[in-house]
Amino acid sequence: MICRNLWVSFLFAVSPMFCAEVQPPSLRLDGSVVPQRYRLDLTIDPAQDRFHGSIDIDVKLSIPASVVWLNGTDLKVSEAAIRYGKGPEQRARAIGSGKDFLGVQTQTIVPPGSATIRIVFSAAFRKQGFAGVLTWQDSGDWYAYSDFEPIDARTAFPCFDEPIYKAPWHITLRVPSRMQAFSNARQLSEAPGENGQRIVRFHPTAPISTYLVALAVGPFEIVEAGHAGKKKTPLRIIVPKGRSARTTFAREATPKIFEALENYFGIPYPFDKLDQVAFPFNGGAMENAGLITYGQSHLVAPPTGEFHRRKISSANIIAHEIAHQWFGNLATLHWWDDLWLNEAFAEWMEVRIVDRIFPEWKAPLFLPFRKGFAISSDSLTSARRIRQPIENAGDIAQAFDSITYNKGAAVIGMFESFIGPAKFRTGIQSYLRKHAWKNTITSDFLSALSEAAGKDMSAPFSTFLDRPGAPLPRVKLECNGPASDVSISQERFLPLGSKGDRKQSWQVPVCIRYATDSSSATECTLLSDPKQTVRLQKAKSCPAWIDADAGAVGYYRVLYEGDLAVRLAQARSLSPIEEADLIHNVRSLFDAGLASPEQLFP
């Protein structure tokens, strides 16, 4: 990693002094050094400007090296050392620009095999923003918490800060005696420390990525929420001082959401406890393994009491973050270009779970709005793909957008409906079991889904993952005697005045519901060509209406030829979610200049 002919240097004990100047990586680590275990010891006092500590990282080297690169940003390193195997510790020096990468350099070559890196360091608390270890003052009390997704663990401690590097963490926090301390795993022990401190040690975690490591320190109050799931996992709501009485809904909803998710995935909750921590500001949430953090508005009711809309929002956010404990934390993306494997699935799952627990809320009625929001962004020629290559750190941040969340969730829902909910669930469960505690890529999920469906789903699914834009099927009803056909052509949906190329196609699951003599029937097809015809097999005469997005699950807009849109609206045969989706569809077409008011409602 330092010399051009490093094996020669190793064999003949050539000093690194003769090597060229060391250059850090540009975006990612090269994979030649892999962490096996972390031991992190931090002293945290939220009232201070900085915190300090040490970290010991057991690693495996696949090639000899005199410099081990890992991640670190704005850290002050006071000591560094490497021990190879069970040999003596070698003093080392820290090198690097202070931005993203930290090198630990020794005077001799460290051979391939096992080694331990030890670094003593300090870092600054973040006083604003939502990344790193942040501090917040509330009613005179100071709190600290972490938020490391996607690449901010490196601002708190030296580590291998990419999701592919999963390893167990042994965490110790030294905090003021008047404060509580929490991390990813259950507390192992507590003892008095020096200078009025408490030393809190936690059980080792399961293998997790750095972005999921978490801590919380402050004068919190703990609300017990019982035990849930097959392992009787302890659940707690942890809130700033004085707010425990306003957690009734979160305390009652969490066990229900927890068990509904565990039942759907068919896999026991992966961690040893679930703490949900509220911080004294509004908005935001992070799915840290076993220690989910929220802006307090999601867990703590306003002083004036609960209201219906806040309950819906809270339930959605809680379901989303707990779903991540399987999708993201148990099976973890390999790299940030597959962020949809985390966020799109959690976004899709939250509505399903909330609807199951609170059916009176009719949560699916919000889906047409979410889909419409995504299609609006996706219609622009500048729209990115769901699975967009990551070429720099800015690309990672950009991936946390409506395309990943809302488009991704809508596409998942479309294919679930096309394959069938039971088979789709089987595919998800197979995927999670096969890749538990490992890292995954898109093809892993699509392979599991194809196996469950009994047919290839990789190709059609990938057209939505790897191509920007949303389809626009143009639908025409053709009746010739007793035969009734629907002619469908597809192009890209673009906004009014766009100079983008409309000639684009996908493999689109389309289900057409239509009127029959008795009631209605549905025909489904995979629209894979620019133009196809679907025979309405159960139509004995020309149908009075057709709905080319049965169930309102399609990620596309529909342009009905002639008066088909009017006939559909007047039929009074749509479900509430289909009615809502039709309204969004009509509005989108009008805004795009694809239909006049007279054509839509003559």
C-alpha positions as CSV (number, residue, x, y, z in Angstrom):
1,M,0.0,0.0,0.0
2,I,3.0,2.3,0.2
3,C,5.8,0.8,-2.0
4,R,5.4,0.0,-5.6
5,N,7.2,-3.3,-5.1
6,L,5.9,-4.0,-1.6
7,W,6.6,-7.7,-1.6
8,V,10.2,-7.0,-2.3
9,S,10.3,-4.5,0.5
10,F,8.8,-7.0,2.9
11,L,11.1,-9.9,1.9
12,F,14.3,-7.8,2.1
13,A,13.2,-5.5,5.0
14,V,13.6,-2.4,3.0
15,S,12.7,0.6,5.1
16,P,9.6,2.6,4.1
17,M,11.8,5.6,4.1
18,F,12.8,4.6,0.6
19,C,9.2,4.5,-0.7
20,A,7.4,7.3,-2.5
21,E,5.2,9.7,-0.5
22,V,2.1,8.1,0.8
23,Q,-1.2,9.0,-0.9
24,P,-4.6,8.4,0.7
25,P,-7.4,6.7,-1.1
26,S,-9.8,8.9,-3.1
27,L,-13.3,7.6,-2.2
28,R,-13.2,4.1,-0.9
29,L,-10.7,1.9,1.0
30,D,-9.1,-0.8,-1.1
31,G,-10.3,-3.8,0.9
32,S,-6.8,-5.1,1.8
33,V,-7.4,-4.5,5.5
34,V,-10.7,-5.7,7.0
35,P,-11.9,-5.1,10.6
36,Q,-12.8,-8.1,12.7
37,R,-13.7,-6.4,16.0
38,Y,-13.8,-3.0,17.5
39,R,-13.2,-2.0,21.2
40,L,-14.2,1.6,21.7
41,D,-13.8,3.6,24.9
42,L,-15.1,7.2,24.9
43,T,-15.3,9.9,27.5
44,I,-18.5,11.9,26.8
45,D,-19.5,15.1,28.6
46,P,-22.1,16.9,26.5
47,A,-21.4,20.3,28.2
48,Q,-17.8,20.3,26.8
49,D,-16.6,21.2,23.3
50,R,-14.7,17.9,22.6
51,F,-14.8,14.3,23.6
52,H,-11.9,11.8,23.7
53,G,-11.1,8.2,23.9
54,S,-9.3,5.2,22.4
55,I,-10.2,2.5,19.9
56,D,-8.6,-0.9,19.3
57,I,-9.4,-2.5,16.0
58,D,-8.6,-6.2,15.3
59,V,-8.0,-6.4,11.5
60,K,-6.9,-8.9,8.9
61,L,-4.4,-7.8,6.2
62,S,-4.3,-9.6,2.9
63,I,-1.1,-7.9,1.7
64,P,1.9,-6.5,3.6
65,A,1.8,-2.9,4.6
66,S,3.6,-0.2,6.4
67,V,0.6,2.1,6.2
68,V,-2.9,1.0,7.1
69,W,-5.6,3.3,5.8
70,L,-8.9,3.7,7.5
71,N,-11.4,6.5,7.8
72,G,-11.1,9.6,10.0
73,T,-12.1,13.2,9.7
74,D,-11.0,16.1,11.9
75,L,-9.6,13.8,14.6
76,K,-6.7,14.7,16.8
77,V,-4.6,11.6,17.3
78,S,-2.2,11.6,20.3
79,E,-1.1,8.0,20.1
80,A,-1.1,5.2,17.4
81,A,0.3,1.7,17.4
82,I,0.0,-1.6,15.6
83,R,0.5,-5.1,17.0
84,Y,1.0,-8.0,14.6
85,G,-0.5,-11.2,15.9
86,K,0.6,-11.7,19.5
87,G,3.9,-9.8,19.0
88,P,4.9,-6.6,20.7
89,E,3.1,-3.3,19.9
90,Q,4.9,-1.1,17.4
91,R,4.6,2.6,17.7
92,A,3.1,4.3,14.7
93,R,2.3,7.7,13.5
94,A,-0.9,9.1,12.1
95,I,-0.8,10.6,8.6
96,G,-3.4,12.1,6.3
97,S,-5.0,15.3,5.4
98,G,-7.6,15.2,8.2
99,K,-10.4,14.7,5.7
100,D,-12.0,11.3,5.3
101,F,-8.8,9.2,5.5
102,L,-6.4,8.5,8.4
103,G,-3.3,6.5,7.8
104,V,-1.4,4.6,10.5
105,Q,2.2,4.2,9.5
106,T,4.9,2.0,11.1
107,Q,8.6,1.9,10.6
108,T,8.6,-1.7,9.5
109,I,6.4,-3.7,7.2
110,V,3.4,-5.4,8.8
111,P,3.0,-8.8,7.1
112,P,-0.3,-10.3,6.0
113,G,-2.5,-11.8,8.7
114,S,-4.0,-10.7,12.0
115,A,-3.1,-7.4,13.6
116,T,-4.5,-4.9,16.1
117,I,-4.6,-1.1,15.5
118,R,-4.7,1.1,18.6
119,I,-5.4,4.8,18.3
120,V,-5.9,7.4,21.1
121,F,-7.8,10.5,19.8
122,S,-10.2,13.3,20.5
123,A,-12.9,14.9,18.4
124,A,-15.2,17.9,18.4
125,F,-18.9,17.7,19.2
126,R,-21.1,19.0,16.4
127,K,-23.2,22.0,17.6
128,Q,-25.4,22.2,14.6
129,G,-26.6,20.0,11.7
130,F,-27.5,16.3,11.9
131,A,-24.2,14.4,11.5
132,G,-21.5,13.1,13.8
133,V,-21.8,13.3,17.6
134,L,-24.0,16.2,18.3
135,T,-24.8,18.1,21.5
136,W,-28.0,19.9,22.3
137,Q,-29.1,22.0,25.3
138,D,-32.6,21.8,26.6
139,S,-33.9,23.6,29.7
140,G,-30.4,24.0,31.0
141,D,-29.5,20.3,30.5
142,W,-27.0,19.1,27.9
143,Y,-27.6,16.0,25.7
144,A,-25.3,14.2,23.2
145,Y,-26.3,11.7,20.6
146,S,-24.9,10.3,17.4
147,D,-26.0,10.2,13.8
148,F,-23.5,8.6,11.5
149,E,-25.4,7.8,8.3
150,P,-24.0,7.7,5.7
151,I,-20.3,8.5,6.3
152,D,-20.0,10.4,9.5
153,A,-18.8,7.8,12.0
154,R,-15.3,8.8,10.8
155,T,-15.9,12.2,12.5
156,A,-16.3,10.5,15.9
157,F,-13.6,7.8,15.9
158,P,-11.2,6.1,13.5
159,C,-12.9,3.2,11.7
160,F,-13.5,1.5,8.4
161,D,-16.5,3.7,7.5
162,E,-18.1,1.8,4.7
163,P,-21.2,-0.4,5.0
164,I,-19.4,-3.5,3.7
165,Y,-17.2,-3.6,6.8
166,K,-19.4,-5.2,9.4
167,A,-17.9,-6.2,12.7
168,P,-18.9,-6.6,16.4
169,W,-18.4,-3.5,18.7
170,H,-17.5,-3.5,22.4
171,I,-18.4,-0.1,23.6
172,T,-17.6,1.6,26.9
173,L,-18.9,5.1,27.7
174,R,-17.5,7.3,30.6
175,V,-20.1,10.0,31.4
176,P,-20.9,12.4,34.1
177,S,-22.5,10.5,37.1
178,R,-25.7,12.5,36.8
179,M,-26.3,11.3,33.2
180,Q,-27.6,8.2,31.6
181,A,-25.6,6.4,28.8
182,F,-27.0,4.2,26.0
183,S,-25.6,2.4,23.0
184,N,-26.5,-0.4,20.6
185,A,-26.5,-3.3,23.0
186,R,-27.7,-4.0,26.5
187,Q,-25.7,-2.6,29.4
188,L,-23.2,-5.1,30.7
189,S,-21.9,-3.3,33.8
190,E,-21.6,0.0,35.5
191,A,-19.0,1.3,37.9
192,P,-17.9,4.7,39.4
193,G,-15.0,6.4,37.6
194,E,-12.7,9.2,38.2
195,N,-13.7,12.8,38.6
196,G,-17.4,12.1,39.2
197,Q,-17.8,9.8,36.2
198,R,-19.8,6.7,35.6
199,I,-18.3,4.0,33.5
200,V,-20.9,2.1,31.5
201,R,-19.9,-1.0,29.6
202,F,-22.2,-2.6,27.0
203,H,-22.5,-6.2,25.7
204,P,-20.8,-6.7,22.3
205,T,-23.0,-6.0,19.4
206,A,-23.8,-8.4,16.5
207,P,-21.7,-7.5,13.4
208,I,-22.9,-4.1,12.2
209,S,-21.6,-1.4,9.9
210,T,-20.2,1.9,11.3
211,Y,-23.1,4.0,10.2
212,L,-25.3,2.0,12.6
213,V,-23.1,2.5,15.7
214,A,-24.9,4.8,18.2
215,L,-24.6,6.5,21.5
216,A,-26.8,8.7,23.6
217,V,-25.8,10.6,26.8
218,G,-27.8,12.9,29.0
219,P,-30.3,13.2,31.9
220,F,-32.9,11.1,30.1
221,E,-36.0,9.5,31.5
222,I,-36.8,5.8,30.7
223,V,-40.3,4.6,29.9
224,E,-40.6,0.8,29.8
225,A,-42.7,-0.4,26.9
226,G,-42.8,-4.1,27.8
227,H,-41.4,-7.1,26.0
228,A,-42.3,-8.2,22.5
229,G,-41.5,-10.8,19.8
230,K,-40.3,-14.4,19.9
231,K,-37.3,-13.5,22.1
232,K,-39.3,-11.3,24.4
233,T,-37.1,-8.4,23.5
234,P,-37.1,-5.5,26.0
235,L,-38.6,-2.3,24.6
236,R,-37.9,1.2,26.0
237,I,-38.8,4.8,25.1
238,I,-36.1,7.1,26.3
239,V,-36.9,10.8,26.4
240,P,-35.4,14.1,27.7
241,K,-36.1,15.0,31.3
242,G,-39.7,15.9,32.1
243,R,-41.3,14.3,29.0
244,S,-42.0,10.7,30.0
245,A,-45.7,11.3,30.7
246,R,-46.2,12.3,27.0
247,T,-45.1,9.0,25.5
248,T,-48.4,7.1,25.7
249,F,-48.9,6.5,22.0
250,A,-45.3,5.5,21.3
251,R,-45.3,3.2,24.3
252,E,-48.5,1.5,23.2
253,A,-47.9,1.4,19.4
254,T,-44.3,0.1,19.5
255,P,-45.0,-3.5,20.6
256,K,-47.7,-3.8,18.0
257,I,-45.5,-2.5,15.2
258,F,-42.6,-4.6,16.4
259,E,-44.6,-7.9,16.4
260,A,-46.2,-7.2,13.1
261,L,-42.8,-6.7,11.4
262,E,-41.3,-9.8,13.1
263,N,-44.3,-11.8,11.9
264,Y,-44.0,-10.5,8.3
265,F,-40.3,-11.2,8.0
266,G,-40.6,-14.6,9.7
267,I,-37.3,-13.9,11.5
268,P,-36.9,-13.0,15.2
269,Y,-35.8,-9.4,15.9
270,P,-32.0,-9.5,15.3
271,F,-30.7,-7.5,18.3
272,D,-30.8,-7.9,22.1
273,K,-33.0,-4.9,22.9
274,L,-34.8,-2.0,21.2
275,D,-34.4,1.5,22.7
276,Q,-36.1,4.4,21.0
277,V,-34.5,7.7,22.0
278,A,-36.1,11.1,21.6
279,F,-33.9,14.2,21.4
280,P,-35.1,17.8,22.2
281,F,-35.6,19.0,18.6
282,N,-38.3,18.1,16.0
283,G,-37.9,16.0,12.9
284,G,-35.5,13.3,11.7
285,A,-34.9,9.7,12.7
286,M,-32.1,7.2,12.4
287,E,-32.3,3.4,12.4
288,N,-29.2,2.6,14.5
289,A,-29.1,-1.1,15.5
290,G,-31.0,-1.5,18.7
291,L,-30.9,2.3,19.5
292,I,-33.2,4.2,17.1
293,T,-33.0,8.0,17.5
294,Y,-35.8,10.4,16.7
295,G,-36.6,14.1,16.9
296,Q,-38.9,14.2,19.9
297,S,-42.1,15.1,17.9
298,H,-42.2,11.4,16.7
299,L,-42.2,9.9,20.3
300,V,-43.4,12.8,22.5
301,A,-46.8,14.3,22.3
302,P,-47.2,18.1,22.3
303,P,-48.1,19.6,25.7
304,T,-51.6,20.2,24.4
305,G,-52.1,16.4,23.8
306,E,-52.3,13.9,21.0
307,F,-54.0,14.6,17.7
308,H,-54.8,12.2,14.9
309,R,-52.4,13.5,12.2
310,R,-49.5,13.3,14.6
311,K,-50.3,9.7,15.5
312,I,-50.3,8.7,11.9
313,S,-47.0,10.4,11.3
314,S,-45.5,8.8,14.4
315,A,-46.7,5.3,13.5
316,N,-45.3,5.6,10.0
317,I,-41.9,6.8,11.2
318,I,-41.7,4.2,14.0
319,A,-42.6,1.4,11.5
320,H,-40.1,2.7,9.0
321,E,-37.2,2.7,11.5
322,I,-38.0,-0.6,13.1
323,A,-38.3,-2.2,9.6
324,H,-34.7,-1.2,9.0
325,Q,-33.6,-3.5,11.8
326,W,-34.1,-6.3,9.2
327,F,-33.8,-4.4,5.9
328,G,-30.5,-2.6,6.3
329,N,-29.2,-3.7,9.7
330,L,-29.5,-7.5,9.4
331,A,-28.9,-7.6,5.7
332,T,-26.9,-4.6,4.8
333,L,-26.1,-2.9,1.5
334,H,-22.7,-3.5,0.1
335,W,-22.3,0.2,-1.0
336,W,-24.4,3.3,-1.2
337,D,-25.5,2.8,-4.8
338,D,-27.9,0.2,-3.4
339,L,-29.4,2.5,-0.8
340,W,-32.8,1.5,-2.1
341,L,-32.4,-1.9,-0.5
342,N,-32.6,0.0,2.8
343,E,-34.8,3.0,2.3
344,A,-37.3,2.0,-0.4
345,F,-38.2,-1.2,1.5
346,A,-38.6,0.6,4.8
347,E,-40.8,3.2,3.0
348,W,-42.9,0.5,1.4
349,M,-43.2,-1.5,4.6
350,E,-44.3,1.3,6.9
351,V,-47.7,1.7,5.1
352,R,-48.3,-2.0,5.0
353,I,-47.7,-2.4,8.8
354,V,-49.6,0.7,9.8
355,D,-52.6,-0.4,7.8
356,R,-52.5,-3.8,9.4
357,I,-52.4,-2.3,12.9
358,F,-54.7,0.7,12.4
359,P,-57.0,-0.2,9.5
360,E,-59.4,2.6,10.4
361,W,-56.7,5.1,9.3
362,K,-56.8,3.9,5.7
363,A,-53.1,4.4,5.3
364,P,-52.9,3.3,1.7
365,L,-54.8,6.4,0.7
366,F,-51.6,8.3,1.1
367,L,-49.8,6.2,-1.5
368,P,-51.1,8.0,-4.6
369,F,-49.7,11.2,-3.2
370,R,-46.3,9.6,-2.6
371,K,-46.2,8.1,-6.0
372,G,-47.2,11.4,-7.6
373,F,-44.4,13.2,-5.7
374,A,-41.9,10.7,-7.1
375,I,-43.2,10.9,-10.7
376,S,-43.1,14.7,-10.6
377,S,-39.4,14.5,-9.8
378,D,-38.8,11.6,-12.1
379,S,-40.3,13.3,-15.1
380,L,-37.4,15.8,-15.3
381,T,-34.7,15.0,-17.7
382,S,-32.2,15.6,-14.9
383,A,-33.8,12.8,-12.8
384,R,-31.3,10.1,-11.6
385,R,-31.8,6.4,-11.5
386,I,-32.8,4.6,-8.4
387,R,-29.6,2.6,-8.5
388,Q,-27.2,5.5,-9.4
389,P,-23.4,4.9,-9.4
390,I,-21.6,6.6,-6.5
391,E,-18.6,8.5,-7.8
392,N,-18.0,10.9,-5.0
393,A,-19.2,11.7,-1.5
394,G,-21.8,14.2,-2.8
395,D,-23.5,11.3,-4.8
396,I,-24.1,9.5,-1.5
397,A,-25.9,12.4,0.0
398,Q,-27.9,12.9,-3.2
399,A,-29.2,9.3,-3.0
400,F,-31.4,10.2,0.0
401,D,-34.2,11.6,-2.0
402,S,-37.7,11.0,-3.4
403,I,-36.4,8.8,-6.1
404,T,-34.9,6.3,-3.6
405,Y,-37.7,6.5,-1.1
406,N,-40.9,7.2,-2.9
407,K,-40.2,5.8,-6.4
408,G,-38.4,2.8,-4.9
409,A,-41.4,2.0,-2.6
410,A,-43.9,2.5,-5.5
411,V,-41.9,0.1,-7.7
412,I,-41.7,-2.5,-5.0
413,G,-45.5,-2.2,-4.4
414,M,-46.1,-2.6,-8.2
415,F,-44.1,-5.8,-8.4
416,E,-45.5,-7.2,-5.2
417,S,-49.0,-6.9,-6.7
418,F,-47.9,-8.4,-10.0
419,I,-46.1,-11.4,-8.5
420,G,-48.6,-11.8,-5.6
421,P,-48.2,-10.8,-2.0
422,A,-47.6,-14.3,-0.7
423,K,-44.8,-15.1,-3.2
424,F,-43.3,-11.7,-2.7
425,R,-43.1,-12.2,1.0
426,T,-41.5,-15.6,0.5
427,G,-38.8,-13.9,-1.6
428,I,-38.1,-11.3,1.1
429,Q,-37.8,-13.9,3.8
430,S,-35.5,-16.0,1.7
431,Y,-33.3,-13.0,0.9
432,L,-33.0,-12.0,4.6
433,R,-32.2,-15.5,5.8
434,K,-29.6,-16.1,3.2
435,H,-27.9,-12.8,3.7
436,A,-28.3,-12.3,7.5
437,W,-25.3,-10.5,9.0
438,K,-23.8,-10.1,5.6
439,N,-23.7,-7.5,2.9
440,T,-25.9,-7.6,-0.2
441,I,-26.3,-6.1,-3.7
442,T,-29.4,-5.7,-5.8
443,S,-28.9,-8.9,-7.7
444,D,-29.1,-10.9,-4.4
445,F,-32.6,-9.6,-3.8
446,L,-33.8,-10.0,-7.4
447,S,-32.5,-13.6,-7.4
448,A,-34.5,-14.4,-4.3
449,L,-37.6,-12.7,-5.7
450,S,-37.3,-14.6,-9.1
451,E,-37.0,-17.9,-7.3
452,A,-40.1,-17.2,-5.2
453,A,-42.0,-16.0,-8.2
454,G,-41.0,-19.0,-10.4
455,K,-40.0,-16.6,-13.2
456,D,-37.4,-14.0,-13.9
457,M,-38.1,-10.8,-12.2
458,S,-34.6,-9.4,-12.5
459,A,-35.0,-8.0,-16.0
460,P,-38.3,-6.2,-15.6
461,F,-37.4,-4.9,-12.1
462,S,-34.0,-3.7,-13.3
463,T,-35.6,-1.5,-16.0
464,F,-37.1,0.6,-13.2
465,L,-33.9,0.5,-11.1
466,D,-31.4,1.3,-13.8
467,R,-33.4,3.7,-16.0
468,P,-34.6,7.2,-15.0
469,G,-38.1,8.4,-15.7
470,A,-41.6,7.1,-15.4
471,P,-43.6,5.3,-18.1
472,L,-46.6,6.8,-19.9
473,P,-48.9,4.0,-21.3
474,R,-51.3,5.3,-23.9
475,V,-54.4,3.1,-23.7
476,K,-57.0,2.6,-26.4
477,L,-60.0,0.3,-26.3
478,E,-60.7,-1.6,-29.5
479,C,-63.9,-3.5,-29.8
480,N,-64.6,-5.7,-32.9
481,G,-67.7,-7.8,-32.5
482,P,-67.5,-10.0,-29.4
483,A,-63.7,-9.4,-29.1
484,S,-62.4,-6.6,-27.0
485,D,-58.8,-5.6,-26.9
486,V,-56.8,-2.9,-25.2
487,S,-54.0,-1.5,-27.3
488,I,-51.1,-0.1,-25.2
489,S,-48.1,1.9,-26.3
490,Q,-45.5,3.3,-24.0
491,E,-43.3,6.3,-23.8
492,R,-41.6,8.4,-21.2
493,F,-43.8,10.8,-19.2
494,L,-42.3,14.3,-19.5
495,P,-43.5,17.7,-18.2
496,L,-44.9,20.5,-20.4
497,G,-42.2,22.0,-22.6
498,S,-39.6,19.4,-21.9
499,K,-37.2,18.6,-24.8
500,G,-36.4,15.2,-23.4
501,D,-36.7,12.1,-25.5
502,R,-40.0,10.4,-25.1
503,K,-38.9,7.2,-26.8
504,Q,-38.1,5.1,-23.8
505,S,-39.6,1.9,-22.6
506,W,-39.6,-0.4,-19.6
507,Q,-40.9,-3.8,-18.8
508,V,-44.1,-2.6,-17.1
509,P,-46.4,-4.8,-15.0
510,V,-49.9,-3.6,-16.1
511,C,-53.1,-4.9,-14.7
512,I,-56.3,-3.8,-16.5
513,R,-59.7,-4.1,-14.7
514,Y,-62.7,-3.8,-16.9
515,A,-66.5,-4.0,-16.7
516,T,-68.2,-7.3,-17.4
517,D,-71.8,-8.3,-17.4
518,S,-71.7,-9.5,-13.9
519,S,-69.2,-7.1,-12.3
520,S,-65.6,-6.7,-13.4
521,A,-62.5,-8.8,-14.3
522,T,-58.8,-8.2,-14.5
523,E,-56.1,-9.1,-17.0
524,C,-52.4,-8.6,-16.2
525,T,-49.5,-8.5,-18.6
526,L,-45.9,-7.4,-18.7
527,L,-45.7,-4.6,-21.1
528,S,-42.2,-5.2,-22.6
529,D,-42.5,-3.8,-26.1
530,P,-43.2,-0.2,-27.2
531,K,-46.7,-1.4,-28.3
532,Q,-48.8,-4.4,-27.2
533,T,-52.3,-5.6,-27.3
534,V,-54.2,-7.2,-24.4
535,R,-57.2,-9.4,-25.0
536,L,-60.0,-8.9,-22.5
537,Q,-60.8,-12.6,-22.1
538,K,-64.0,-12.3,-20.0
539,A,-65.6,-9.4,-21.9
540,K,-68.6,-10.6,-23.8
541,S,-69.3,-7.2,-25.2
542,C,-67.4,-3.9,-25.4
543,P,-66.7,-2.9,-21.7
544,A,-68.3,0.2,-20.4
545,W,-65.1,1.2,-18.7
546,I,-61.5,0.1,-18.3
547,D,-59.0,0.9,-15.5
548,A,-55.4,0.4,-16.8
549,D,-54.0,0.7,-13.3
550,A,-56.0,-1.7,-11.3
551,G,-55.4,-1.3,-7.6
552,A,-53.5,2.0,-8.3
553,V,-50.2,0.1,-7.8
554,G,-48.6,0.9,-11.1
555,Y,-45.6,3.3,-11.2
556,Y,-46.7,5.1,-14.3
557,R,-49.2,7.6,-15.6
558,V,-52.0,6.5,-18.0
559,L,-53.2,8.5,-21.0
560,Y,-56.6,7.2,-21.9
561,E,-57.6,7.7,-25.6
562,G,-61.0,9.2,-26.4
563,D,-63.5,9.4,-23.5
564,L,-62.1,6.5,-21.6
565,A,-61.0,8.7,-18.6
566,V,-64.5,10.2,-18.4
567,R,-66.2,6.8,-18.6
568,L,-63.9,5.5,-15.9
569,A,-64.6,8.4,-13.6
570,Q,-68.4,8.2,-14.1
571,A,-68.5,4.4,-13.6
572,R,-68.4,4.7,-9.8
573,S,-66.6,1.3,-9.7
574,L,-63.3,2.5,-8.3
575,S,-62.0,1.9,-4.8
576,P,-61.1,5.0,-2.7
577,I,-57.4,4.5,-3.5
578,E,-58.1,4.1,-7.2
579,E,-60.2,7.3,-7.1
580,A,-57.4,9.2,-5.5
581,D,-54.9,7.9,-8.0
582,L,-57.2,8.8,-10.9
583,I,-57.4,12.4,-9.6
584,H,-53.6,12.6,-9.4
585,N,-53.3,11.0,-12.9
586,V,-55.7,13.6,-14.4
587,R,-54.0,16.5,-12.8
588,S,-50.6,15.2,-14.0
589,L,-51.7,14.9,-17.6
590,F,-53.3,18.3,-17.6
591,D,-50.1,19.9,-16.1
592,A,-48.0,18.1,-18.8
593,G,-50.2,19.4,-21.6
594,L,-51.2,15.9,-22.6
595,A,-54.9,16.5,-22.2
596,S,-57.3,19.4,-22.3
597,P,-60.1,19.9,-19.8
598,E,-62.6,19.1,-22.6
599,Q,-60.9,15.8,-23.3
600,L,-60.8,14.8,-19.7
601,F,-64.2,16.1,-18.6
602,P,-66.3,17.1,-21.7
